[in-house]
């Protein structure tokens, strides 16, 4: 198992840049929902399976009763090509 993750300032800055791009593209969503989506979508793929539940629990602590209302961004054109 992986012993640690890189949560340095560069990773935080990158996540904030992603969130800023999402916010500019989606003016309808609130900042907290956009930040939740950026944190979740940008980081879940980097985690080992055993740590996903812990990460989702932290997201739920930071954004109570919000995660279930924030849909995951999907690239359907890409998904169709790989299926």
HELIX and SHEET records of a PDB file:
HELIX    1   1 UNK A    9  UNK A   25  1                                  17    
HELIX    2   2 UNK A   31  UNK A   43  1                                  13    
HELIX    3   3 UNK A   44  UNK A   46  5                                   3    
HELIX    4   4 UNK A   49  UNK A   62  1                                  14    
HELIX    5   5 UNK A   67  UNK A   69  5                                   3    
HELIX    6   6 UNK A   76  UNK A   82  1                                   7    
END                                                                             
